Amino acid sequence: MICRYFKVAHRDMVYLKFILEAYEGMNVMSTVDNKAGIIRIAIMPGFVQDMDALLAELGKQVGMETVEWDDGSAGF
């Protein structure tokens, strides 16, 4: 899996979760630091371009700041 990390406002986390769940099998969203508002979007192989395009569009609707995150325990 390819992981992307974003900082988002807490109020937008649920919205993003619902939208991304609609793309079942393409990605998994999880919160890695609730206090800081950091989410991880794990993208399944073969869907990276599609998900990058979707994330770019979602970024126009909600504030999503790309962040670097060392998540060595993820196992991806």
N, C-alpha and C positions, 0 to 999 in steps of 0.2 A: 504494500500500500504506500501511497504517497501522502504525506501529511502536510497540511497547511495550517498555520497558526494565525489567529487574529485576535485583536483586542476589540471588544464590542461593549456597548452600553448594556447594562443588565436588562433594561426594558426591551432590548432587541433580541435577546437570547432565545426567548420562547418563539418569537416570530420566525427567526432563522431556523430553529429546530423543526417547526411545522413545515416550512417550505422545503428544507432539505430532506425531510422524511418522505415527501412526495416522490422523490427521486430514489426510491427504494432499490437497493442493490448496487447503487453507484457510489454511495458515500456513507460515512458514519460520523455524526457530530457528537463531540463530548466536551464537557467543561474541564479544563485542566487547572485553572486557578479562578475560583468563583470571586474571590475578593478583588482581584485585578481585572476580572472580566475577560480572561483569556480562554478561547475555545480552540479545539483541534478539529479539523475536518480531515478525516482519513478517506482518501479517494481510491477506489478499486482500480486495478490495472485496466487499461483500455478506455477509461472514462475521464482521463486527466484533462484533455482539451475541452470536452463538454462541460465539465465541472468548473474549469477555469473561466469559461465564458459565462456560466451561470453566476459564479462568484463576482465577476466583474459587474454584471447587471445588478446583483443584490447590493453591491457596494455603492451603487448610485442611489439606492433607497434608504439604506441604513449605514451608519458610520462603522466601517470595518477597516481597522488599521492592521496591516500585515506586521507580524512580530516574529523574531527569532526565539525559539524555545528549545531547550535541551530536555527532551523527554526520554532519556535512556531507558526508563522502565516500561515504555510502551510496547516494545517487542515488535514493532513494525519495521 
